Amino acid sequence: MCFGAVTISFGLRSVAGPDAALAGMPRVTRPGGRLVICEFWR
């Protein structure tokens, strides 16, 4: 299954493995799709 857009907002801080979460996003995004990350770190 592939998606035209993958988004995450204020979620990376809540996952146990942010590196693994980021690595999985391109896998499910179709070629030419969009990846949007809205995250603020302190």
C-alpha positions as CSV (number, residue, x, y, z in Angstrom):
1,M,0.0,0.0,0.0
2,C,1.4,3.4,-0.9
3,F,0.1,6.9,0.0
4,G,0.4,10.2,-1.9
5,A,1.2,12.0,1.4
6,V,2.4,11.0,4.8
7,T,2.1,13.4,7.7
8,I,3.0,13.5,11.3
9,S,2.4,16.4,13.7
10,F,3.8,16.4,17.3
11,G,4.2,12.7,17.1
12,L,7.9,11.9,16.8
13,R,8.4,12.8,20.5
14,S,5.8,10.2,21.4
15,V,7.2,7.2,19.5
16,A,9.7,4.8,21.1
17,G,12.0,4.8,18.1
18,P,11.9,8.1,16.1
19,D,14.6,6.9,13.8
20,A,12.6,3.8,12.9
21,A,9.5,5.9,12.4
22,L,11.3,8.3,10.0
23,A,12.8,5.4,8.1
24,G,9.4,3.8,7.5
25,M,7.8,6.9,6.1
26,P,9.4,6.9,2.6
27,R,8.6,3.1,2.4
28,V,4.9,3.8,2.3
29,T,5.0,7.1,0.3
30,R,4.6,6.6,-3.4
31,P,7.2,8.0,-5.7
32,G,6.7,11.8,-6.1
33,G,4.6,11.8,-2.9
34,R,4.9,14.3,0.0
35,L,6.3,13.8,3.4
36,V,5.3,16.5,5.9
37,I,6.7,16.7,9.5
38,C,5.4,19.3,11.8
39,E,7.5,19.0,15.0
40,F,9.0,21.4,17.4
41,W,11.9,20.4,19.7
42,R,13.0,22.2,22.8
